[in-house]
Amino acid sequence: MNPIFYTTLEQSKKLKELGIVQESENAWFTYEKMGNEQTPSLHSFYHKNWQEEEQRAYRNYKFIASAFSVGELGLMLQRGTPNYISYMQMWSYRDAGEQIRSYDYEAQARGEMLLDFLEAYSGEIKTINQRYLEAIK
């Protein structure tokens, strides 16, 4: 998997801490072998409803946080999100302080945009979670 299409590890952890549901099929994991955790890596095999044999096969993988794709972030940042984050071109957007913030990849820009929005409007977490869960059914 190419990490440029997903939220970074740090963005993913922060979204989890803020209360964004962890339902993506993409996730950051560490692999534990003989008691040693390895560097976090991105995987697309995560699913909460795994059968018992699938859970056994991946028992050494430790879930860190969901890694949201550009599309999933788009579902969370639908129209109707306050106007200050509607400016986005070439992986840049205008934040609440009217500063232009630029990123190398679209997923990073959208991840930061969502984090900025949630910090300014923490009461919207439930709405964003509902919108996302309805869209991925």
N, C-alpha and C positions, 0 to 999 in steps of 0.2 A: 504494500500500500504506500502511496505517495503522501507524506504528511502535509504537503502544501495545500491539499484539498480539504483539510480538517482543522479544527481549532488546535492550537498548540497545547502542549501538556499543561503549561501554567494557566492558560485561558480555561481549559477544561476543568482543572481543579477549582478555579475561582467560581465558575458557573455552578459547579456542584455545591460549593460552600454557600452560595447565594440561594440555593434551593431549586435550581432548574432540574427537572426530572431527568433521571439517568436511563432513558429508554432507547438510545441510539444503538444500532447494531454494530457501531464502530466504537472502539474504546481503547484507552491507554491501559496497559498492563505491565507488570513486572513478572518475570519468570523466576521462580525460586527453585534452585537445584542444590541439594545437599546443604540447605540452610543459608545459602547465599543468594541474595536478590540481585538480579542483573539489571542493566540499564532499562528504563521504561521504553516500551515499543508500542506501536499502533497495530491493532488487529481488527479485522472485520467479522470475526466469528462469534462475537458476544451475543448472547440472547438469554434473558432471564428465565425463559420457559424451557430450557434444555432438559432433555430426558436424563435419567440417572447415568447412563453409560457415557453421554457427552460430558457430563459434569466430572466424571472420573477421569476421562481422557485429558481434561484441562485443569485438573486439580492443582497443578503447580503454578498456574497463572493467577496472579493476584490483581483483581480489578482496582484501578485507580480512579478513573472517571470516564464518562462518555466523551467521545471525540465527535463533535458535530460537524457535518458536512456543510458546504456552501448552501445546498438546498434546504437542509434542516434549519440553518440559521435564517434563511429567507422566510421560512414558515413562521418563525418566532418574530421576525421583524417585518410583519406585514404592514400594508398601508393602514393608517390609523394610529401608528406609533407616532408620538409627538414629532412635529416638523423638524426639530433641530437635528435629527439624524437622517433626514431624507436626502441630504446631499451626498451622493456617492458616485464618483467617477474614477476610473482607473485605480481602484483600490485606495481611494482617499475619501474622507468624509469630514464634514464640519461638526465639531463637537459642541457641547452645551456652551462652552466659552468662546464660540465662534472661531476656534483655531482649526486650521486644516491639518488633519492627521493622515499620514500616508503609510502604506504597508506594502511589502513585496508581493503578498498573495491575497486574493479575495477572501479566503476563509479567515485569515488573520484580521483583516479589516472589519469583516462582519462580526467576528468574535469580540473585538474591542468595542465595536459599536453597541453590541448587545450588553456588554459589561458596563459601558458608560450609561446606557439607558437604565439598567437595573440599579445602578448606584444613585441615579437621580430620581427614579420612580420605583422604589423597592416594593410598593404596594401592587405593582403590576405582575409580579412573579406568578401568582396564581392564574391570571388571565393568559399569560404566555404559555404556561404549562398546559392549560386546557386547550388552547389553540393548537399547540404542537401535538398533543396526544390525540386530538380529534383528527388531525391531518394524517397521522401515521397508522391509523386503524386499518 
